Amino acid sequence: MSLNEIVSAVNGIIWSPALVYLCLGVGLYFSLRTRFMQVRGFGHMFRLMFKGKSSAAGVSSFQALAMSLSGRVGTGNIAGVATAISFGGPGAVFWMWMVAFLGASTAYVESTLAQIYKEKDDQGLYRGGPAYYIEKCMGQKWYAWIFAVATIIATGLLLPGVQANSIASGLANAWGVNTAVSAAVIVILLGFIIFGGVKRIALFAEVVVPFMALAYVLVALVIVLLNIAQVPGMIALIFKSAFGLEAGFGAVLGMAVQWGVKRGVYSNEAGQGTGPHPAAAAEVEHPAQQGYVQAFSVYVDTLLVCSATAFMLLSTGMYNVQAPDGAMLFNGLPGVEAGAGYTQAAVESVLPGFGATFVALALFFFAFTTIVAYYYMAETNIAYINRKVHRPWLSFVLKLGIMAAVTYGAVRSASVAWDLGDVGVGLMAWLNIIAILIIQKPALLALKDYEQQKKARVTPTFDPEKLGIRNAQFWVDRRKEAARKTQ
């Protein structure tokens, strides 16, 4: 059995229908438990983004959002959406929306838990994430170690290859750049960023992410406006094929759900366990505040950036749809492999001479910032492992490992890269979703506490002992320090 077949078989086990429906079910469950905070608190999410400043220990809420978005907004927003439509039909877009809408509440829960159980590392910087809250809240150190090791492997070795592969493919399509040259450029730039530490990563994300996302959405808006006559039919197509009502696309109904959820989780990462890492680094007055901000990041990723790609593809007809048996249900791009090439063709069809170059640049920035975010997540779990016994060589090995993974991913075929990435995403999602289902209570208590303080119009503070939340030592120490200063 070849490596491709082994990876594909493992991917099929991890991404069984059980995980697909678990992601949707957990999102619905947390939406009900939080009383749809992602709807009630929409305006508040937006205001909180620009509130708060960075400190010596932590980054601002906006920087944490940008770091999170740099992980969420990646090749999945361009190549991933195209792949979902190719194998799930236009209806996959609807299910991507659903997993984002419901997943925003999941993002709130996991990110608030990360804030509650964060701590300072040996350099005085905030660290936190699933490994930290699994150990402190669930009390299962062995499970926390499994998540930490799985995350280091996934974000340090498996997932970066997908992003690098898309960068190399985009540059090859646009300018014929050799994949080896692309790999070398990515590795050099990556080394400069990751050897600069967390602050440099936050600054890089803060500057690049908002600019690239806005530029991409604006170009998509222009293309949709130039094809405005196609928009009503496009919207109808998405909804009809989502439920198997569109002639010809009924054959991929189950695939629409599977691919929509699969690519939705890959892109917006709600429940995957990646978002809590940058969320924990934020300097906030109350843990629920960053939970709100991280919930908003899911909307930005899927409802804005992923939708921009989908609308470009569907309004221009630059996509294929393939039935499970391999037959072509819709063949708008003969001979083009599912991925970034669809998006390049869509932009090129409306803006000749601009499409391939623009999408290649968008892919480069989207995917490169995601690789940087993956490094930060892997490094945070290295920091977790190093808490008791300092092993400085682990961070150096991680840096070499992620650069090797980027090189390998850039020169390998897209299918192998995506399958490896899916294995990483799925493994983390299983581990994290089970954990937050078990230890959800502190996040829900924090939400109630914060909303009561917001209603009373007082400056929010967080007292975990008052709420019966144990092992939130960072916040206990902060309250004691604040009390000493007022004496």
C-alpha positions as CSV (number, residue, x, y, z in Angstrom):
1,M,0.0,0.0,0.0
2,S,1.4,3.4,-1.0
3,L,1.7,6.4,1.3
4,N,-1.1,8.1,-0.6
5,E,-3.4,5.2,0.1
6,I,-2.4,4.9,3.8
7,V,-3.1,8.6,4.4
8,S,-6.4,8.5,2.5
9,A,-7.5,5.5,4.5
10,V,-6.7,7.2,7.8
11,N,-8.4,10.3,6.6
12,G,-11.5,8.3,5.9
13,I,-11.6,6.9,9.4
14,I,-11.0,10.3,11.1
15,W,-13.5,12.2,8.9
16,S,-16.3,9.6,9.2
17,P,-19.9,11.0,9.2
18,A,-19.7,10.8,13.0
19,L,-17.2,13.8,13.1
20,V,-19.1,15.7,10.5
21,Y,-22.4,15.6,12.4
22,L,-20.6,16.0,15.7
23,C,-19.3,19.4,14.6
24,L,-22.8,20.5,13.6
25,G,-24.4,19.0,16.7
26,V,-22.0,20.5,19.1
27,G,-22.4,23.9,17.4
28,L,-26.2,23.7,17.8
29,Y,-25.8,22.5,21.4
30,F,-23.6,25.4,22.4
31,S,-25.8,27.9,20.5
32,L,-28.7,26.7,22.7
33,R,-26.6,26.7,25.9
34,T,-25.3,30.3,25.3
35,R,-28.8,31.4,24.1
36,F,-27.3,32.2,20.7
37,M,-24.8,34.6,21.9
38,Q,-23.4,34.8,18.4
39,V,-26.6,36.5,17.4
40,R,-27.4,38.5,20.6
41,G,-23.9,39.8,20.9
42,F,-23.0,40.5,17.3
43,G,-22.7,44.3,17.8
44,H,-20.8,43.8,21.0
45,M,-18.3,41.5,19.3
46,F,-17.4,44.2,16.8
47,R,-16.9,46.8,19.5
48,L,-14.7,44.6,21.6
49,M,-12.3,44.0,18.7
50,F,-11.0,47.5,19.1
51,K,-11.0,47.7,22.9
52,G,-8.0,46.9,25.0
53,K,-4.3,47.3,24.5
54,S,-1.3,45.0,24.5
55,S,0.9,44.6,27.6
56,A,4.3,43.3,28.3
57,A,2.7,39.9,28.8
58,G,0.0,39.8,26.3
59,V,-1.3,41.2,22.9
60,S,-4.3,43.3,22.3
61,S,-7.8,41.8,21.5
62,F,-7.3,43.0,17.9
63,Q,-3.9,41.4,17.6
64,A,-5.2,38.2,19.1
65,L,-8.1,38.3,16.6
66,A,-5.6,39.0,13.7
67,M,-3.4,36.0,14.9
68,S,-6.5,33.9,15.0
69,L,-7.7,35.0,11.6
70,S,-4.2,34.4,10.2
71,G,-4.8,30.8,11.1
72,R,-8.4,30.7,10.0
73,V,-8.0,32.7,6.7
74,G,-5.8,30.5,4.6
75,T,-5.8,28.3,1.5
76,G,-9.1,26.8,2.7
77,N,-10.8,30.1,1.8
78,I,-9.6,29.8,-1.8
79,A,-8.6,26.3,-2.7
80,G,-10.8,24.6,0.0
81,V,-14.0,26.3,-1.1
82,A,-13.3,25.3,-4.7
83,T,-12.7,21.7,-3.6
84,A,-15.9,21.6,-1.5
85,I,-18.0,22.8,-4.5
86,S,-16.2,20.3,-6.8
87,F,-17.0,17.3,-4.6
88,G,-20.1,18.5,-2.8
89,G,-21.8,20.7,-5.3
90,P,-22.9,24.3,-4.8
91,G,-24.9,23.2,-1.8
92,A,-21.7,22.7,0.2
93,V,-21.5,26.5,0.5
94,F,-24.8,26.4,2.5
95,W,-23.4,23.8,4.9
96,M,-20.2,25.9,5.3
97,W,-22.4,28.8,6.4
98,M,-24.2,26.5,8.8
99,V,-21.1,25.2,10.4
100,A,-19.8,28.8,10.8
101,F,-23.1,30.2,12.3
102,L,-23.3,27.3,14.8
103,G,-19.6,27.1,15.2
104,A,-19.3,30.7,16.4
105,S,-20.7,29.6,19.8
106,T,-18.2,26.7,19.9
107,A,-15.4,29.2,19.2
108,Y,-16.7,31.3,22.2
109,V,-16.6,28.3,24.6
110,E,-13.1,27.1,23.7
111,S,-11.6,30.6,23.6
112,T,-13.2,31.6,26.9
113,L,-11.8,28.4,28.5
114,A,-8.4,29.3,27.1
115,Q,-8.6,32.7,28.8
116,I,-9.8,31.3,32.1
117,Y,-7.0,28.8,32.4
118,K,-4.1,30.8,30.8
119,E,-0.8,31.3,32.6
120,K,2.5,33.1,32.1
121,D,5.4,31.2,30.7
122,D,9.1,31.5,31.9
123,Q,9.5,34.6,29.7
124,G,6.5,36.3,31.3
125,L,4.2,35.9,28.2
126,Y,0.6,34.6,28.3
127,R,0.2,31.0,27.2
128,G,-3.0,28.9,27.0
129,G,-5.1,26.6,24.9
130,P,-6.8,23.2,25.0
131,A,-3.8,21.4,26.7
132,Y,-3.9,23.9,29.5
133,Y,-7.7,23.8,30.1
134,I,-7.8,20.1,29.7
135,E,-5.3,19.6,32.5
136,K,-6.6,22.3,34.8
137,C,-10.3,21.9,34.4
138,M,-10.7,18.2,33.4
139,G,-7.8,17.1,35.6
140,Q,-6.5,14.7,33.0
141,K,-2.9,15.5,32.4
142,W,-2.4,12.4,30.1
143,Y,-5.2,13.7,27.8
144,A,-3.7,17.1,27.8
145,W,-0.4,15.7,26.7
146,I,-2.1,13.7,23.9
147,F,-3.7,16.9,22.6
148,A,-0.4,18.8,22.9
149,V,1.6,16.2,21.0
150,A,-1.2,15.8,18.4
151,T,-1.3,19.6,17.9
152,I,2.5,19.8,17.5
153,I,2.4,17.1,14.9
154,A,-0.7,18.6,13.1
155,T,0.3,22.3,13.1
156,G,4.0,21.8,13.0
157,L,4.2,19.0,10.4
158,L,0.9,18.1,8.7
159,L,-1.0,21.4,8.1
160,P,1.8,23.7,6.9
161,G,2.3,21.5,3.8
162,V,-1.3,22.3,2.6
163,Q,-0.6,26.0,2.7
164,A,2.8,25.7,1.1
165,N,1.4,23.5,-1.7
166,S,-1.3,26.1,-2.5
167,I,1.3,28.9,-2.6
168,A,3.5,26.9,-4.9
169,S,0.5,26.0,-7.2
170,G,-0.7,29.6,-7.3
171,L,2.7,30.9,-8.3
172,A,3.2,28.2,-10.9
173,N,-0.2,28.9,-12.5
174,A,0.4,32.7,-12.5
175,W,4.1,33.0,-13.4
176,G,5.4,29.5,-14.0
177,V,7.5,29.6,-10.9
178,N,9.3,26.3,-10.1
179,T,7.9,24.7,-6.9
180,A,11.5,24.3,-5.5
181,V,12.0,28.1,-5.9
182,S,8.6,28.8,-4.2
183,A,9.6,26.4,-1.3
184,A,12.9,28.3,-0.8
185,V,11.2,31.7,-0.7
186,I,8.6,30.5,1.8
187,V,11.2,28.9,4.1
188,I,13.4,32.0,4.2
189,L,10.5,34.4,5.0
190,L,9.1,31.9,7.5
191,G,12.4,31.7,9.3
192,F,12.7,35.5,9.6
193,I,9.2,35.6,11.3
194,I,9.3,32.6,13.6
195,F,12.8,33.3,15.0
196,G,11.5,36.7,16.0
197,G,9.1,35.5,18.7
198,V,5.5,35.9,19.6
199,K,5.5,39.7,19.5
200,R,6.8,39.7,15.9
201,I,4.2,37.2,14.9
202,A,1.4,39.3,16.4
203,L,2.7,42.5,14.7
204,F,3.0,40.7,11.4
205,A,-0.6,39.3,11.6
206,E,-2.0,42.7,12.7
207,V,-0.6,44.4,9.6
208,V,-1.1,41.8,6.9
209,V,-4.4,40.0,7.8
210,P,-6.9,42.9,7.7
211,F,-5.3,44.3,4.5
212,M,-5.3,41.0,2.6
213,A,-8.8,40.0,3.6
214,L,-10.3,43.4,2.7
215,A,-8.6,43.5,-0.7
216,Y,-9.8,40.0,-1.5
217,V,-13.4,40.7,-0.5
218,L,-13.4,44.0,-2.6
219,V,-12.2,42.2,-5.7
220,A,-14.9,39.5,-5.2
221,L,-17.5,42.2,-4.8
222,V,-16.5,43.8,-8.1
223,I,-16.7,40.4,-9.9
224,V,-20.1,39.7,-8.4
225,L,-21.4,43.1,-9.4
226,L,-20.2,42.6,-12.9
227,N,-22.2,39.3,-12.9
228,I,-25.1,40.7,-11.0
229,A,-27.7,39.1,-13.3
230,Q,-26.4,35.7,-12.2
231,V,-26.8,36.4,-8.5
232,P,-30.5,35.4,-7.9
233,G,-29.9,32.1,-9.8
234,M,-26.7,31.5,-7.9
235,I,-28.3,32.0,-4.5
236,A,-31.2,29.7,-5.5
237,L,-28.7,27.1,-6.7
238,I,-26.9,27.1,-3.4
239,F,-30.0,26.5,-1.4
240,K,-31.6,24.0,-3.8
241,S,-28.5,21.8,-4.1
242,A,-27.9,22.0,-0.3
243,F,-31.1,19.9,0.1
244,G,-30.9,17.8,-3.1
245,L,-33.6,19.8,-4.9
246,E,-31.5,21.0,-7.8
247,A,-31.8,18.7,-10.8
248,G,-28.5,16.8,-11.3
249,F,-27.0,17.7,-8.0
250,G,-29.2,15.4,-5.9
251,A,-26.6,12.7,-6.4
252,V,-24.2,14.6,-4.2
253,L,-26.6,15.6,-1.4
254,G,-24.7,13.6,1.3
255,M,-21.4,14.9,-0.1
256,A,-22.7,18.5,0.1
257,V,-23.1,18.1,3.9
258,Q,-19.8,16.2,4.4
259,W,-17.7,18.5,2.2
260,G,-19.4,21.7,3.4
261,V,-18.8,20.8,7.1
262,K,-15.3,19.3,6.4
263,R,-14.0,22.4,4.6
264,G,-16.0,24.7,6.9
265,V,-14.2,23.3,10.0
266,Y,-10.9,23.3,8.1
267,S,-11.3,27.0,7.3
268,N,-13.0,28.6,10.3
269,E,-11.4,26.1,12.8
270,A,-14.4,26.3,15.2
271,G,-14.0,23.5,17.7
272,Q,-10.7,22.4,16.2
273,G,-8.7,23.7,19.1
274,T,-6.5,26.1,17.2
275,G,-8.3,29.4,17.9
276,P,-7.9,29.1,21.7
277,H,-4.1,29.5,21.5
278,P,-4.0,33.1,20.3
279,A,-7.2,33.9,22.3
280,A,-5.3,33.1,25.5
281,A,-2.5,35.6,24.6
282,A,-4.9,38.5,24.7
283,E,-4.9,41.1,27.5
284,V,-8.5,41.5,28.6
285,E,-10.5,42.5,31.7
286,H,-12.7,39.4,31.5
287,P,-12.3,36.0,29.8
288,A,-15.7,36.3,28.0
289,Q,-14.6,39.3,26.1
290,Q,-12.1,37.4,24.1
291,G,-14.6,34.6,23.6
292,Y,-16.9,37.2,21.9
293,V,-14.1,38.4,19.7
294,Q,-13.1,34.9,18.7
295,A,-16.7,34.1,17.8
296,F,-16.6,37.1,15.4
297,S,-13.5,35.7,13.7
298,V,-15.5,32.7,12.5
299,Y,-18.0,35.0,10.8
300,V,-15.1,36.9,9.1
301,D,-13.5,33.8,7.9
302,T,-16.5,31.9,6.5
303,L,-19.4,34.3,6.0
304,L,-17.1,36.9,4.4
305,V,-14.0,35.4,2.9
306,C,-15.2,31.9,2.0
307,S,-18.4,33.4,0.6
308,A,-16.4,35.8,-1.5
309,T,-14.6,32.8,-3.2
310,A,-17.9,30.8,-3.6
311,F,-19.7,33.8,-5.2
312,M,-16.9,34.4,-7.6
313,L,-16.8,30.7,-8.7
314,L,-20.6,30.3,-9.0
315,S,-21.4,33.6,-10.6
316,T,-18.8,33.1,-13.3
317,G,-19.5,29.3,-13.8
318,M,-15.8,28.5,-13.2
319,Y,-16.2,25.3,-11.3
320,N,-16.7,21.6,-11.8
321,V,-19.0,19.2,-9.9
322,Q,-18.0,15.5,-9.7
323,A,-20.4,12.7,-8.5
324,P,-19.1,10.1,-6.0
325,D,-18.7,7.6,-8.8
326,G,-16.4,10.0,-10.7
327,A,-18.9,11.1,-13.3
328,M,-18.9,14.8,-14.1
329,L,-22.3,16.5,-13.2
330,F,-21.1,19.9,-14.2
331,N,-17.9,20.5,-16.2
332,G,-17.3,24.2,-16.4
333,L,-13.5,23.9,-16.4
334,P,-12.4,20.8,-18.3
335,G,-9.0,19.5,-17.3
336,V,-8.6,21.9,-14.3
337,E,-7.8,20.2,-10.9
338,A,-10.1,21.3,-8.1
339,G,-8.4,24.1,-6.1
340,A,-7.0,27.5,-6.6
341,G,-7.1,27.2,-10.4
342,Y,-10.9,27.6,-10.2
343,T,-10.6,30.9,-8.4
344,Q,-7.9,32.1,-10.7
345,A,-10.1,31.3,-13.8
346,A,-13.1,33.0,-12.2
347,V,-11.2,36.3,-11.7
348,E,-9.5,36.0,-15.0
349,S,-12.8,35.5,-16.8
350,V,-14.0,39.0,-15.7
351,L,-10.6,40.8,-15.3
352,P,-8.3,39.3,-18.0
353,G,-4.6,39.5,-17.2
354,F,-5.3,40.2,-13.6
355,G,-7.0,37.1,-12.2
356,A,-4.1,34.6,-12.0
357,T,-1.7,37.1,-10.5
358,F,-4.2,38.5,-8.0
359,V,-5.2,35.1,-6.7
360,A,-1.6,33.9,-6.6
361,L,-0.8,37.0,-4.4
362,A,-3.9,36.4,-2.2
363,L,-3.0,32.8,-1.8
364,F,0.6,33.7,-0.9
365,F,-0.5,36.1,1.9
366,F,-3.4,34.0,3.1
367,A,-1.4,30.8,3.2
368,F,1.8,32.3,4.5
369,T,0.2,33.9,7.5
370,T,-1.6,30.7,8.3
371,I,1.8,28.8,8.3
372,V,3.1,31.5,10.8
373,A,-0.1,31.0,12.9
374,Y,0.5,27.2,12.9
375,Y,4.0,27.7,14.2
376,Y,2.7,29.8,17.1
377,M,0.1,27.1,18.0
378,A,2.8,24.4,17.9
379,E,5.2,26.5,19.9
380,T,2.5,27.1,22.5
381,N,2.1,23.4,23.0
382,I,5.9,23.0,23.2
383,A,5.7,25.6,26.0
384,Y,3.1,23.5,27.7
385,I,5.3,20.4,27.6
386,N,8.3,22.5,28.8
387,R,6.5,23.9,31.9
388,K,8.0,21.4,34.4
389,V,11.2,20.4,32.7
390,H,12.8,23.0,30.4
391,R,13.8,21.5,27.0
392,P,15.0,24.5,24.9
393,W,16.0,22.2,22.0
394,L,12.4,21.3,21.4
395,S,11.6,24.8,20.0
396,F,14.6,24.6,17.7
397,V,13.5,21.2,16.4
398,L,10.0,22.6,15.8
399,K,11.4,25.4,13.7
400,L,13.4,23.0,11.6
401,G,10.4,20.6,11.4
402,I,8.0,23.2,10.1
403,M,10.4,24.5,7.5
404,A,11.0,20.9,6.3
405,A,7.2,20.3,6.2
406,V,6.8,23.5,4.1
407,T,9.4,22.4,1.7
408,Y,7.9,18.9,1.4
409,G,4.4,20.2,0.9
410,A,5.4,22.7,-1.7
411,V,6.7,20.1,-4.0
412,R,4.2,17.3,-3.4
413,S,0.9,16.7,-5.1
414,A,-2.1,18.7,-3.8
415,S,-4.1,15.5,-3.0
416,V,-1.4,14.2,-0.6
417,A,-1.0,17.6,1.0
418,W,-4.8,18.0,1.6
419,D,-5.2,14.5,3.0
420,L,-2.4,15.0,5.5
421,G,-3.9,18.3,6.5
422,D,-7.3,16.8,6.9
423,V,-5.8,14.1,9.2
424,G,-4.3,16.8,11.4
425,V,-7.5,18.9,11.5
426,G,-9.7,15.9,12.2
427,L,-7.5,14.5,15.0
428,M,-7.4,17.8,16.8
429,A,-11.2,18.3,16.4
430,W,-12.0,14.9,17.9
431,L,-9.8,15.6,21.0
432,N,-10.9,19.2,21.6
433,I,-14.6,18.8,21.0
434,I,-14.8,15.9,23.5
435,A,-12.9,18.0,26.0
436,I,-15.0,21.1,25.7
437,L,-18.2,19.1,26.0
438,I,-17.0,17.7,29.3
439,I,-15.7,21.0,30.7
440,Q,-18.0,23.6,29.2
441,K,-19.4,24.9,32.6
442,P,-16.7,27.5,33.4
443,A,-17.2,29.2,29.9
444,L,-21.0,29.3,30.5
445,L,-20.6,30.7,34.0
446,A,-18.2,33.4,32.6
447,L,-20.7,34.4,29.9
448,K,-23.5,34.8,32.5
449,D,-21.2,36.7,34.8
450,Y,-20.0,39.0,32.1
451,E,-23.5,39.7,30.8
452,Q,-24.7,40.6,34.2
453,Q,-21.8,43.1,34.7
454,K,-22.4,44.5,31.2
455,K,-26.1,45.0,32.0
456,A,-25.1,46.7,35.3
457,R,-22.8,49.0,33.3
458,V,-19.8,48.4,35.6
459,T,-16.2,47.8,34.6
460,P,-15.9,44.1,34.1
461,T,-13.8,42.0,36.5
462,F,-13.4,38.3,36.8
463,D,-13.5,36.4,40.1
464,P,-13.3,32.7,39.5
465,E,-13.5,31.8,43.2
466,K,-16.9,33.6,43.5
467,L,-18.2,31.6,40.5
468,G,-16.9,28.3,41.9
469,I,-14.3,27.9,39.1
470,R,-11.2,26.1,40.4
471,N,-7.6,26.2,39.2
472,A,-7.9,29.6,37.4
473,Q,-4.8,30.7,39.3
474,F,-3.9,33.5,36.9
475,W,-7.1,35.4,37.6
476,V,-7.0,34.7,41.3
477,D,-3.5,36.2,41.4
478,R,-4.6,39.2,39.3
479,R,-7.4,40.0,41.8
480,K,-5.0,39.8,44.8
481,E,-2.5,42.1,43.0
482,A,-5.3,44.6,42.2
483,A,-6.4,44.5,45.9
484,R,-2.9,45.2,47.1
485,K,-2.6,48.2,44.8
486,T,-5.8,49.8,46.2
487,Q,-4.8,49.4,49.8
